[in-house]
Amino acid sequence: MQTFTTSGVCAKTIDFKIEDGILKDVKFNGGCPGNAIGLSAVVKGMKIEDVIARLEGTECGDKSTSCPDQLANALKKIIK
């Protein structure tokens, strides 16, 4: 598992595991539990490039980022 420290969102960190370019596991630490569990279930098994394409730029209320956007940011660091 890798850990990404978030910025500007309620979740403090995101733990995730990638195997062969596929997101195998995701856990948001903090934030809205139901949304975090749901988002984790939806993206599990997806290619990381597809997760980034779908989630990047998602905003939360008046914030310029969100937990989904922060996950996209974490994954972008992996593929660079």
Buried (B, 14 or more C-beta within 10 A) or exposed (E): EEEBEBEEBBBEBBBBEBEEEBBEBBBBEBBBEEBBEEBBEBBBEBBBEBBBEBBBEBEBEEEEBBBBBBBBBBBBEBEE
